[in-house]
Amino acid sequence: MVMRPRVLLADEPTGNLDSRSGGQILELLDVLHAEGLTLVVVTHDPGVGRRAERVVVMRDGSVAQRLRPEELS
């Protein structure tokens, strides 16, 4: 049983949620990150991406760009 993972992988954590539920998930991820958990979040939502410390854009399985979160459109 895993009790205190160091990394959490989140694939489209807000993808099929209404905005209220999605906001609650993002708040939970913020708390976990503040507690020291490393998050790897995959998203197509620029609003979610802008919350990150680092952004890596992938295309066709390869790194296409490394951006600052504020550079996302």
TAHULIN-V841424 format. One record per residue. RES is the residue in one small letter. SS is DSSP state (h for helix, s for strand, l for the rest). PHI is phi in radians with two decimals (NA if undefined). D_CENTER is the distance of its C-alpha to the mean C-alpha in whole Angstrom. Layout:
res = (RES,RES)
ss = (SS,SS)
phi = (PHI,PHI)
d_center = (D_CENTER,D_CENTER)
//
This chain:
res = (m,v,m,r,p,r,v,l,l,a,d,e,p,t,g,n,l,d,s,r,s,g,g,q,i,l,e,l,l,d,v,l,h,a,e,g,l,t,l,v,v,v,t,h,d,p,g,v,g,r,r,a,e,r,v,v,v,m,r,d,g,s,v,a,q,r,l,r,p,e,e,l,s)
ss = (l,l,l,l,l,l,s,s,s,s,s,l,l,l,l,l,l,l,h,h,h,h,h,h,h,h,h,h,h,h,h,h,h,h,l,l,l,s,s,s,s,s,l,l,l,h,h,h,h,l,l,l,l,l,s,s,s,s,s,l,l,s,s,s,s,s,s,l,h,h,h,l,l)
phi = (NA,-1.67,-1.89,-2.37,-1.15,-1.59,-2.32,-2.11,-1.70,-2.19,-1.69,0.87,-1.11,-2.02,-0.89,-1.99,-1.87,-1.22,-1.09,-1.15,-1.13,-1.06,-1.10,-1.13,-1.12,-1.12,-1.10,-1.09,-1.08,-1.06,-1.12,-1.06,-1.14,-1.10,-1.45,1.87,-1.32,-1.48,-1.95,-2.05,-2.00,-1.79,-2.69,-1.78,-1.63,-1.02,-1.12,-1.24,-1.06,-1.18,-1.42,-1.40,-1.49,-2.40,-2.24,-2.11,-1.65,-1.87,-2.44,0.92,1.41,-2.21,-1.22,-1.71,-2.70,-2.07,-2.19,-1.45,-0.93,-1.22,-1.48,-1.22,-1.71)
d_center = (24,21,21,19,16,15,12,10,8,7,8,8,8,9,11,15,15,17,16,17,15,12,12,13,10,8,11,11,8,10,13,12,10,14,16,15,12,10,6,6,3,6,7,10,9,10,10,6,6,9,7,6,9,10,9,11,12,14,17,20,18,18,17,18,16,15,14,14,11,14,16,13,16)
//
